[in-house]
């Protein structure tokens, strides 16, 4: 089942290379991806899909297309295009870092270190956190962290490993600790976002930007936490991170609906109109696969996580994969139900994590969050 799903995804990717040209897909409308010239936070996912496709198949067409995206990311950083946010890890881990991991290209390595330096500009020493969005001192966003940032931290851990400079790792660990303390609730659910006093770092309140309510659990946010804490554990071996990843995963998989693909928020009222988020299920599956790498054979959580992955990935394949020549891989992703932006469409990150989970299941190929 995994192999067939991979082959279908690679077929669509080959078509998309021609359809997208030098543009980057973001989210869809009427089954057609909105394209951009590499100025969205999501553009690394297309690059990552191309690298996974090449690593799995060995087809040089995927390699050539992936290398072209890295050239675009080099231009983006040189021209400082839309980098005023924390999603630098999403952009450069899956593009230039992927090229370094696969090809050992020195220029790609140096570009990725440059990207880590850009992310370090988001560090706020007064508050001791990485600011998610907007300029320093912004009245609304100046003190905001969001759970998505956990997937950007691997860029910093990696930068410390390859440069020998501990500053990147120190910032990443402080932010991961803060996220664990304030974004993860006592019942193992999570806040999407948390606010701190910009002058002294005093915690103010939890909230949401894309979830159902401030106190609800946005499913994609929960999945970012699963994978993000698992990756922080890989780099640091801090057992608290692994424990947190397992707790978040248990919460997620215990709440799967009948067809095993989650709704957009665990607290949203469920009726015939309630939106799904297939991308959250894909991310959670990829994250749980990472957790499994670190568990002993007799770990009491192993069987539960394996079952959760099996259910989620089977549910995605059986009920949510797109038609043969479609642009996206999985249907019914949601970008922002709350904001009315692409609430039931293809999401390029959903496609990426779906393929990442599949190639890990089939061939043991992991993504590009670490070497």
C-alpha positions in Angstrom: 0.0 0.0 0.0 2.8 2.4 0.9 4.7 1.7 -2.4 1.6 2.4 -4.6 0.9 5.6 -2.8 4.5 6.7 -3.3 4.4 5.9 -7.0 1.2 8.0 -7.4 2.8 10.9 -5.5 5.9 10.8 -7.7 3.7 10.6 -10.8 2.0 13.8 -9.7 5.3 15.5 -8.8 6.7 14.8 -12.3 3.6 16.5 -13.8 3.9 19.3 -11.3 7.5 20.1 -12.3 6.1 21.1 -15.7 3.0 22.7 -14.3 4.7 24.8 -11.7 7.9 25.8 -13.7 10.0 28.2 -11.5 7.0 29.0 -9.3 6.3 27.4 -5.8 3.0 25.9 -4.7 1.3 27.1 -1.5 -2.4 26.1 -1.1 -5.0 25.2 -3.7 -8.3 26.6 -4.9 -10.6 24.5 -7.1 -8.0 21.8 -7.1 -5.3 24.1 -8.5 -2.3 25.3 -6.5 -1.8 29.0 -6.0 1.8 29.6 -7.2 4.3 32.2 -6.0 7.8 33.3 -7.0 9.3 32.0 -3.7 8.0 34.5 -1.2 5.8 32.3 1.1 6.7 30.5 4.3 5.7 27.2 2.7 8.0 27.2 -0.3 10.6 24.8 1.2 8.0 22.0 1.1 8.0 21.8 -2.7 11.8 21.6 -2.6 11.6 18.9 0.0 9.1 16.9 -2.1 11.5 17.0 -5.0 14.5 15.9 -2.9 12.4 13.0 -1.4 11.3 12.0 -4.9 14.9 11.9 -6.1 16.2 10.1 -3.0 13.5 7.4 -3.4 13.6 7.0 -7.2 17.1 8.1 -8.3 15.4 9.9 -11.2 17.7 12.8 -12.3 14.6 14.9 -13.3 13.7 15.3 -9.7 17.3 16.2 -8.8 17.5 18.9 -11.5 14.2 20.4 -10.4 15.3 20.3 -6.7 18.6 22.0 -7.5 16.8 24.8 -9.3 14.7 25.5 -6.2 17.9 25.8 -4.1 19.2 28.4 -6.6 16.0 30.3 -6.0 16.4 30.1 -2.2 20.0 31.5 -2.6 18.5 34.5 -4.4 15.8 34.8 -1.8 18.3 35.2 1.0 20.6 37.4 -1.0 17.7 39.8 -1.7 16.1 39.3 1.8 12.7 38.4 0.3 9.9 37.8 2.9 12.2 36.5 5.7 10.7 38.5 8.6 9.4 35.5 10.4 10.6 32.3 12.2 9.8 29.8 9.4 13.3 29.9 8.1 13.8 26.3 9.1 10.8 25.2 6.9 12.4 27.1 4.0 16.0 26.0 4.2 16.0 22.6 6.0 14.1 21.2 3.1 16.0 22.9 0.3 19.6 23.8 0.8 20.1 21.5 3.8 18.6 18.7 1.9 21.0 19.3 -0.9 23.9 19.2 1.6 22.7 16.0 3.1 22.2 14.2 -0.2 25.0 15.7 -2.4 27.5 17.1 0.2 27.4 20.4 -1.8 29.6 22.9 0.1 27.7 25.9 -1.2 24.4 24.4 0.0 25.9 23.9 3.4 27.1 27.6 3.6 23.7 28.8 2.4 22.0 26.8 5.2 24.3 28.3 7.8 23.4 31.7 6.4 19.8 30.8 6.9 20.4 29.8 10.5 21.9 33.3 11.0 18.7 34.8 9.7 16.7 32.8 12.1 18.9 33.9 15.0 17.8 37.4 14.3 14.4 36.4 15.7 15.9 35.7 19.1 14.8 38.3 21.7 17.4 38.3 24.6 15.1 40.3 26.9 12.3 37.9 26.7 14.4 34.8 26.0 12.3 33.5 23.1 12.3 33.3 19.3 9.7 35.8 18.1 7.3 34.1 15.6 6.1 36.9 13.4 6.6 40.6 12.6 9.3 43.1 13.5 10.9 43.4 17.0 8.7 45.5 19.3 5.5 44.9 17.3 2.6 45.6 19.7 0.7 42.4 18.8 3.4 40.0 17.7 6.5 41.2 19.6 6.0 38.8 22.5 4.4 35.9 20.6 5.7 32.4 20.2 3.9 29.7 18.3 4.1 25.9 18.4 5.1 25.7 14.7 8.5 27.1 15.6 9.5 23.7 17.0 10.1 22.5 13.4 12.4 25.5 12.8 14.7 24.6 15.7 16.4 21.7 13.9 18.0 24.3 11.6 19.7 25.8 14.7 20.7 22.5 16.2 22.2 21.5 12.9 24.1 24.8 12.6 25.8 24.2 15.9 26.8 20.7 14.9 28.4 21.8 11.6 30.0 25.0 12.7 31.0 24.0 16.3 29.4 27.2 17.6 27.2 26.5 20.6 25.1 29.7 20.3 22.6 28.2 17.8 22.0 25.2 20.0 21.7 27.3 23.2 18.9 29.4 21.7 17.1 26.4 20.3 17.1 24.6 23.7 16.0 27.7 25.6 13.1 28.1 23.2 12.2 24.4 23.3 12.1 24.5 27.1 9.9 27.6 27.0 7.6 25.9 24.5 7.4 22.8 26.6 6.5 24.8 29.7 3.9 27.2 28.2 2.5 25.7 25.0 1.9 22.2 26.4 -1.0 22.0 28.8 -1.3 19.6 31.8 -3.7 17.4 29.9 -1.2 17.0 27.1 -3.1 19.2 24.7 -1.4 22.4 23.4 -1.8 26.1 22.8 -1.2 27.3 19.3 0.5 30.5 20.6 1.7 32.1 23.8 2.4 35.7 24.7 5.2 37.1 26.8 6.1 40.5 28.1 8.6 41.9 25.6 10.7 43.6 28.3 11.1 40.9 30.9 9.8 37.7 29.4 7.0 37.4 31.9 4.3 34.9 30.7 1.0 36.6 29.8 -1.5 34.2 28.2 -2.0 31.4 25.9 -4.1 31.9 22.7 -4.7 30.8 19.2 -4.4 32.3 15.7 -5.8 29.4 13.7 -7.6 27.2 16.2 -11.2 27.1 17.2 -10.7 29.1 20.4 -7.9 30.3 22.7 -8.4 27.2 24.9 -9.0 24.7 22.2 -6.4 22.3 20.6 -5.7 23.0 17.0 -4.8 19.7 15.5 -2.0 20.9 13.3 -0.5 22.7 16.2 -0.6 19.4 18.2 1.1 17.6 15.3 3.9 20.3 15.1 4.5 19.6 18.8 4.7 15.8 18.3 7.3 16.1 15.6 9.1 19.1 17.0 9.8 17.8 20.5 10.9 14.4 19.0 13.5 16.3 16.9 14.7 18.3 19.8 15.2 15.0 21.6 17.2 13.6 18.7 19.6 16.6 18.9 19.8 17.0 22.6 18.9 13.6 24.2 17.0 15.5 26.8 14.4 12.8 28.0 11.8 15.5 28.8 11.5 16.3 25.1 10.9 12.6 24.2 8.4 12.3 27.0 6.5 15.4 25.8 6.4 14.2 22.2 5.0 10.9 23.4 2.3 12.6 25.5 1.3 14.9 22.6 1.1 11.9 20.3 -1.0 9.9 22.6 -3.5 12.8 23.0 -3.6 13.1 19.2 -4.1 9.4 18.3 -6.6 8.8 21.1 -8.9 11.3 19.4 -9.0 10.0 15.8 -12.5 10.1 14.3 -14.1 7.1 12.6 -12.2 7.4 9.4 -8.9 8.1 11.3 -8.2 11.5 9.7 -8.6 14.4 12.2 -10.8 17.4 12.1 -9.1 20.9 12.1 -9.5 21.3 15.8 -10.1 18.7 18.5 -12.6 21.1 20.2 -14.5 22.2 17.2 -18.2 21.0 17.2 -18.5 18.1 14.7 -21.2 18.0 12.1 -21.4 17.3 8.4 -19.8 20.7 7.6 -16.8 20.4 10.0 -13.5 20.8 8.1 -10.8 18.2 8.3 -7.1 18.8 8.3 -5.4 15.9 6.5 -2.1 17.8 6.8 -2.3 17.4 10.6 -2.7 13.7 10.3 0.3 13.5 7.9 2.5 15.6 10.2 1.5 13.6 13.3 2.3 10.3 11.5 5.8 11.6 10.4 6.4 12.8 13.9 5.4 9.5 15.5 7.7 7.7 13.1 10.5 9.9 14.5 9.5 9.0 18.1 9.7 5.3 17.3 13.3 5.7 16.3 14.1 6.5 19.9 12.0 3.8 21.7 13.2 0.5 23.0 11.6 -2.6 21.6 9.7 -3.1 24.8 8.6 0.5 25.3 5.0 0.5 26.5 4.1 3.3 24.0 5.5 1.6 20.9 2.5 -0.6 20.0 0.1 2.4 20.5 2.1 4.7 18.3 2.6 2.1 15.6 -1.2 1.6 15.5 -1.8 5.3 15.4 0.5 5.7 12.4 -1.0 2.7 10.6 -4.6 4.0 11.2 -3.7 7.6 10.1 -1.7 6.7 7.0 -4.2 4.1 5.9 -7.1 6.6 6.5 -5.3 9.2 4.3 -4.6 6.7 1.5 -8.1 5.1 1.5 -10.2 8.2 1.8 -8.2 11.3 1.1 -5.7 10.7 -1.8 -6.4 12.7 -4.8 -7.2 11.6 -8.4 -4.4 10.3 -10.6 -3.3 13.5 -12.3 -4.2 15.9 -9.6 -1.8 18.6 -8.4 -2.0 17.7 -4.7 -1.4 14.4 -3.0 -4.1 14.5 -0.2 -7.4 16.3 -0.2 -9.2 18.1 2.6 -6.3 20.0 4.2 -7.1 23.2 6.0 -4.9 26.3 6.0 -7.0 28.5 8.2 -10.6 27.6 8.9 -10.9 30.4 11.4 -9.6 32.9 8.9 -11.5 31.4 5.9 -8.2 30.8 4.0 -8.1 27.6 2.0 -10.3 25.7 4.6 -10.7 22.5 2.5 -7.9 22.2 -0.1 -4.5 20.9 -0.9 -1.7 22.1 1.4 1.9 21.7 0.1 3.1 20.9 3.6 0.4 18.2 3.9 1.8 16.7 0.6 5.4 16.9 1.9 4.7 15.2 5.2 2.5 12.6 3.6 5.4 11.6 1.2 8.0 11.9 4.0 6.0 9.4 6.2 5.5 7.1 3.2 9.1 6.9 2.2 10.2 6.3 5.8 7.7 3.5 6.1 8.7 1.9 2.8 12.4 2.6 2.6 13.6 4.1 5.9 14.2 7.5 4.2 13.7 10.3 6.7 13.2 13.9 6.0 15.8 16.6 6.1 15.5 17.8 9.6 18.8 16.1 10.5 21.6 14.2 8.8 
